[in-house]
């Protein structure tokens, strides 16, 4: 595992660091804009007062923080694999290039000593999971990984209610950031309520410190940060596109880890870029908040 010198210096000095996933770059955003947006996400972390650490596997090496060449490669190489925790050892042993999911990013971030991680939306229980058993590894990984994930809830293509039930069963705490409603990625409200809320980065940092003191830091924590009102996708457009996308995925025989990138691309295309704009806005928002939390925790 190679830690970028800037990230290593920040960690050694106790300065705030925020982990960032790379799957959003390779599989979640269209080329060539993905490289520019990846740099904007890192810039949002810096604006919030922390050092960004984008994580990926490059030439068989897990990298915690990417230089310009590595970031460009993850963004531009169409052969980059999407790797979860189960895949990173294979990708490393074969000398491959892999973009890390929420699960593998959280795993590698924790190994590097990074406590705060920003992403777009958390993975979860897929619709129809009673028959397919299709559930994101994000959930079980967070149940044993000491990382705070700042996200805009879970992707609205999932079974949100079942995902929240699984998080409860797995002892993964969920905090709403200035909201009592669990966000639904493109939407501010997924239709599900939350019990615990936090009103400031300092309050979130206080929860992390309490986890440390009480011995519950081995479990992950989700900070659900709703997309801004001005950036939210139109509800009717969202619902129409979602139903059409699910039908298209089923007709095309798309299953497993291929469902999310298929539906994200479907949304981008069918909403004429409106979902992409929302996606970028919420990720930047999460990156800034994660940096502020990391700074409060480091302080």
C-alpha positions, 0 to 999 in steps of 0.5 A, spaced: 500 500 500 502 506 497 500 513 501 501 519 497 507 523 501 502 529 502 497 524 505 502 521 509 505 528 512 498 530 514 496 523 517 503 523 521 502 531 523 495 529 525 492 534 520 485 532 517 484 527 511 478 525 507 478 519 503 475 519 496 472 513 492 475 512 485 469 508 482 465 515 481 470 517 477 471 511 472 464 508 472 459 514 475 461 520 471 462 521 463 468 522 460 472 526 459 468 531 464 470 526 470 477 528 470 475 535 471 470 533 476 474 529 480 479 534 481 473 539 483 471 534 489 479 534 491 478 541 491 472 541 495 475 537 501 481 542 501 476 548 501 473 545 507 480 544 511 482 537 509 487 533 505 484 529 500 486 522 499 483 519 493 483 511 493 485 506 487 489 500 485 494 502 480 498 497 477 497 492 483 498 497 488 493 500 493 494 507 493 492 512 498 492 519 494 493 519 487 498 523 483 496 527 477 498 521 472 494 516 476 488 520 477 488 521 469 489 514 468 483 512 473 479 517 469 481 515 462 482 508 461 476 504 459 479 497 462 479 500 469 475 494 473 470 496 479 473 493 485 470 491 492 473 489 498 473 481 495 476 484 489 482 488 491 487 482 493 486 479 486 487 486 482 493 487 486 496 480 485 495 481 477 498 488 477 491 491 475 488 497 475 481 498 479 477 503 481 475 502 489 467 502 491 465 505 497 466 498 501 473 497 498 475 505 499 472 504 506 477 498 508 483 501 505 482 508 508 481 505 515 488 501 514 491 507 512 488 511 519 483 515 515 477 516 519 472 520 514 470 518 507 466 522 503 462 519 497 455 520 493 451 515 495 451 509 499 450 502 496 445 498 500 439 492 499 437 492 491 429 492 489 427 484 489 433 482 494 428 477 497 429 473 490 436 475 488 439 476 495 443 482 492 445 487 497 451 491 497 458 489 500 458 497 503 453 495 508 457 489 511 464 492 510 461 498 514 459 493 520 466 492 521 470 498 519 471 504 523 470 509 518 465 515 518 461 515 511 458 522 509 453 521 503 447 523 500 443 517 503 443 511 499 442 511 491 434 512 490 434 506 485 435 501 491 430 499 497 431 504 502 427 501 507 430 495 507 437 498 507 436 502 513 433 495 517 440 492 515 444 498 517 440 497 524 442 490 524 449 491 523 450 496 528 452 501 523 449 508 526 446 513 522 446 521 523 442 526 519 445 532 518 440 538 519 435 533 517 430 528 520 429 525 514 433 520 510 435 523 504 434 519 497 441 521 493 437 525 487 432 527 492 432 530 499 427 525 502 427 518 501 420 517 505 424 515 511 425 518 517 431 518 522 432 518 529 438 521 530 441 528 527 447 532 528 447 540 527 454 541 526 461 538 524 463 539 531 457 535 533 459 529 528 466 529 531 463 529 538 460 522 536 466 520 533 470 521 539 465 518 543 465 512 539 473 511 541 472 512 548 466 507 548 469 502 544 464 502 538 469 505 533 469 498 530 463 499 527 462 504 521 457 511 522 453 514 516 452 521 516 446 522 511 447 529 508 441 531 503 442 534 497 441 542 497 434 544 495 436 548 489 440 542 486 434 537 487 432 533 481 424 534 480 420 529 483 416 527 477 422 526 473 426 522 478 420 517 479 418 516 471 426 515 470 427 510 475 421 506 473 423 506 466 431 505 468 429 499 472 425 496 466 430 497 461 435 494 466 431 488 467 430 487 459 437 487 458 439 482 463 443 487 467 444 484 474 449 485 480 454 490 480 453 492 473 446 495 475 448 501 479 452 504 473 447 502 468 442 506 472 446 512 473 448 512 465 440 511 464 439 517 468 444 521 465 441 520 458 434 520 460 434 527 464 438 530 459 444 531 464 439 534 470 441 528 474 449 528 472 448 536 475 445 533 481 450 528 482 456 532 482 453 538 486 451 533 492 458 529 491 461 536 492 457 538 498 459 531 501 466 533 500 466 539 503 462 537 509 466 531 510 472 536 510 469 540 516 468 534 520 475 531 519 477 538 521 473 538 527 475 531 529 482 532 528 482 539 532 
